[in-house]
């Protein structure tokens, strides 16, 4: 879901060795580049300005490039940490390799993400949360994330729940389980995957 081709932008939060990482990913068409300032037009009409520095990693089809090679009309993917200058920029040439960089954020201390993408002619707002179940019932789920953030999501009849990779129901969610929840931005969980500390077949 996070790496769908129609990705517009995303915020991905990680937590490693006690440090929170706040990564922003933007994808769109270069509108202009003036000095070290890059202006990007995203598919939903949003305009983003990102600073490029000599340390920004720029690449086209695996090859390193330079800011002077970037031209209006090029399709690019940019990542920065918080409000800092861009860490890396990929020009979508024959191959867009930005997915490898984004994927690395999802496996190294991933906490949560908000992803804006283009789907079926409309903007889709998807959110992913990971953490430990603090409380759950048939109408709500509360997660404690590794960076200390508490998230509460609603559960309704359409929420799909899987425990230990098997179809289940909200009643099977108990405190202490590790869980990942996906919502569409409305606060209602569309899907919940949970891992029980003690799989049902081994309980005594």
N, C-alpha and C positions, 0 to 999 in steps of 0.2 A: 504493500500500500504506500509506504513512504517513498518508494523509488519509482512510482508510476511515471511514464514518460510525460504526462501532462502536469507534472509538478510545477507550481508557480513559485511558492516560497515555503519555508519551514523554519520553525524554531525547535532546536533539539537541545535538551538539557542532560548533562551527564554529571556523575559524582564519582570522583576517584581520589583516593588518599586524602579525604577530607576537603577536597577542592571541588567547587561547583563550576562546571563549564557550560556557558550559554552560547550556543552556536546558531548563527543565522545563515540560511541558504536562500539565494535568490536566483531565479532563472528567467531570462527574457532577452530582449533585443537591445543592443547598444543604441542609445539615442544620440549621445554625444560624449566625447571625451575631451576635457580641457585641462591641461596640466596634469595633475595627479587625480583629478575628479572624474569619475565615471558615472554617467547617468544611464539608468537602465529602465526600459519600459516593459512591464510585466503583462501577461496575457489578459489579466482582469482590468487593465487600465491603470494600475498603480505605477507610480514613478519612484524609483529608488536611487539615491546617490551614495556611492561607495568610494572611499579614498583608496588609491593604489600607492604603494611605496616600493622602494627598491627590493624589499624583502618579500613582496607578494609573489607567490609562485604562479607563473603564467604558463599554460601549456596548450598546444594544439596537436591532437592526434599523437599523444605520448611525447612530443618534442617540446622542449622548453622554448618559450617565446619572450617577448618584451612588450611593454605597454605601448611602444610606438607602432607596433603591428596591429593594434586594435583599431577597428574602423566602425563607424555607424552602420547599422544593418546586420552586424554579426550577432549570432545567437550565442549567449554565454551563460555559464553557471558560476556564481560567486559565493564564497563563504567567508564570513568574518566572525570573530568572537566578540559578543556584546556590541559596543559602539566603536570598536577599534577599526583600523584599516583592514582591507581584505587580506586574508591569509593566503587564499589561492583563487585562481580564476581559470576556468576551462572554456576554450572556444570550441563550439560544437562544429567540428570539421567533418571528416568522414566518419569519425567515431566520437561519441561523447563519453569520456571516461569519468565524469564527475560522480557517477554512481558508486564507484569504488571508494571514493573519499567519504561520501555520505554514509555508506554502509558501515564503515569503520566506527562511526559514532554510535551505531545501534548495538554494537557488541562490546564496547569498552565502557562499562559503568553507565549504560543507558538508564535514564530515569523517566523522562516523558517527552512528548513532542506534540506540536501543533502543526498540521500540514494543510496548506491551501493548494488545491489543485483544480484542474479543469476537467469536468466529467459530464458527458451528455449535453454539452452546450451551456452548462451552468457551473458556477463556482462551488466547490465542495470543501467544507471545513471539517477535517478529521483530527481527532485528538487521541493520543495513546498514553496510558499511565501504567507504571509498574510499581509494585511495592508489596507490603505485607498486609493482609486483611486484618483490620482492627475490629470491625463489626459488619454484620451483614444480615439482612432479612429479605423477605419477598419484595420489598419496595426500595431498598437502598443498599449501597456498598460503600464502606469507608476504608480507604487505603492509606497506610503510612509509607511514604516514599523514603528512599535512602538518604536524601538530603534534608529530611525532617519535615517536609511538606505533607500536610494531610489533605486528601482529596475525597470528596463525597459525590457519588453518582447515583442517579435514580435507576431502578430496575423496573421494567414493565413486562407485559406478557410477550413482547417481541424480542426481549433480550435472550441471546443464545449463550448458554453457560456450558462449559466443558471443564471437568475435573479429572486430572490425570489423563488428559487427552480423550476422555469418553464423554458423550452427551450426558448432561446432568441438569439440575435445576438450581435455583437460587437457594433453596433450603440446604443444599450440600456445601455451601460456602460457610466456613467457620474461621474464627480468629486464629491467626498464626500461619495461614496458608500464604504462599507466594502467588501473586496474581498479576495478570496483565489485562487491562480493560480498554476498550475502544468505544468512543462516542463520536457523534457527528457535530459536536459543539453545542448541542441543546442541553447537555447535562444528563441525558439518558444513555445508559450503556447499551450499545448494540451487541457487543460480544464481550465475554469474560472467559479468560483461560486461567485456571487455578491449579496449583500443584499441592496435593495433600502431603503432609509430612509422613503420614503412615498410610500407604495405599490400602484400600479396603480389604484386599485379599490377605493382608498380613496382620491385620489387627487381631488382638487376643483379648 
